Amino acid sequence: MVFVITVLCGNLVVALAAP
């Protein structure tokens, strides 16, 4: 569960970092 949340947050950060 925690791992999935971490991956989702990581993808969100990458999406925001890459315009």
C-alpha positions, 0 to 999 in steps of 0.5 A: 500500500505505502509503496503504491502511494510512493510510486503515485506521488513520484509520478505526480512529481515527475509530471509536474516537474516536466512541463 
